[in-house]
Amino acid sequence: MHIESPKKTINKSEKEVFDFLIDIKNFEKLMPENISKFEVLGADKFLFALKGMPEIVLKLKEQHPNNKIVLGAASDKLPFTLTADILAVSDTESEVTLSFEGKFNAMMAMMVKSPITNFIETLSKNLGKI
């Protein structure tokens, strides 16, 4: 299953956006209002839960300075990645696209598509506030 946010223009350089996203604790600022739990578990992973959803642990899997950050599920039960692609528009502006890639059976995909789409869109929208 692939879900992609619309490109979000941010009034920060690609380095500033990358530095913000590489700091795991900053993801709390991007979370939706219905978050019920957020906990930093280390320099490269955090746990979060939205109301009515199970807890999810995300771990930093890849980083390509100033261009790309890949977070992935720490558990193999629900294998997925969340990728932030950062593109410089100018010295003070960048575009970010968030994409979700998950391997789910058809039933699970049907159940999680809407909540994940809303989650990705909220993260993207909140990126504008950094």
N, C-alpha and C positions, 0 to 999 in steps of 0.2 A: 504494500500500500504506500502510495506516495502522496503527500500533501505539501503544498508550497504556499507561503504567504505572498501577498503582493509586495513589490519592492517598496521599501520604506526609506524615504530621504531623511537624513539626520544632519543637523547642523553641527557636525563634529568631523574632524579628519578621520580617515580610515584607521590611523594609529590610535587615536583616542577611543574609537568604538572598539577596536580589538582589545586595547588595554582594559576597558570596562568589562567586556565579556569574558576575558581570560581570568578575571578575579571572580571566582565562583560565588562569593557571598553577594555580589551585585545582582544575581539572578532573583533574589528576593524582591528587589525593586521592580522587576518586570512581571512578577506573578499576578494572576487575576485576583480580584477582590475576594473570591470565594475560596481562597487558600485557607486550609485549616492547620497546616503544619509546614515549617521550613526549618531545616537544620543542616548546617555545614558539617560534613563528616571528615573533612581533610582538605588539603590544598587543592585537590583535584576532583572532589565529589561532594554532592549534596543530596539531601532527601527532601521531598516535598509531597504534600497530599492536598488534593482539592476535595471539598465537601462531597461526600457520596462516592468517592473514588478511592482505590487502594493507594498506599504509599508507593512512591517511585523513587529510586535512587539513580541519579545521573552522574556519570563519570566522564571527565575530560579524556577523550580518546586520541584526538589529533589537533594540532595547531600549526597553521602556516602563517607566520607573522604578518599581521595587518591585512590578511586576505580571507582567512577561513578558520573556523573553529568547529570541531565536531565533538558533540557530547553523545554518549551512548548509554543504554541501560546497563547497570552494573550486574543485573541478573540475566541469565540466559532464558528464563521463563517467558519473557516478552521481549524478544530481540528487536531493538529499534535504535535509530540514530536521529539526532536533531542537529542540523548543520546550519551555521550562520555564514553566508557568503557576503563579504564586504568588498565594495567597489568604490574607489575614490572617484568623486565627481569633480572636486576641486580641492584646494588646500584646506578648506574649512567645511567641506560637505562630502558626505558619502551616502551610498545606497546599500541597504542590507536586505537580503532575502533569506528567510528562514525556511528550511525544508525538513520534513519528517519522512523517514523511510522505515517501514516496519514489515516484518514477516509474520503475518497472522493468517489463521484459517478464515474461510469466508464468513462464518458466523461471528467470530471475534471482530473481524474487520468491520462488519456491519454495525456492531455495537459501539465500537470506539471511534468511528470516523467522525461523527458530529462533535463529540466532546474534544477530540484532538484538534479538529479544524478550528473550533472556538478558542482553544488554548493557544495555538500557534498565532492566530490573528490577534489575540490579546497581547502576547509577548511582542509581536511586531509593532502594534500600536504603542505599547509602553516604551519601546526603544526610542520613540520620539521625545520622551521626557528626560533622557539622560543628559 
